[in-house]
């Protein structure tokens, strides 16, 4: 599959969605992600898009195999939302 294929799949989600590589770099993002976070280039480290420590911690846990493939985090801050990692 190509990056365009992944982006097309992600565009089926109404909420922002990303596909990250094992190095935490963005492989694809949907239209909602671009709308909320601005133009997102593939290959950029996700930390440049979102710096919420709790979200980055979950991503790092998934990368190291410490967390389930899906985990949910609800933030009560200026960036409110539920994040599925």
PyMOL commands that set and color helices and strands:
alter all, ss='L'
color gray80, all
select helices_A, chain A and resi 3-10+31-37+46-48+53-64
alter helices_A, ss='H'
color red, helices_A
select strands_A, chain A and resi 18-20+26-29+72-75+81-84
alter strands_A, ss='S'
color yellow, strands_A
deselect
rebuild
show_as cartoon
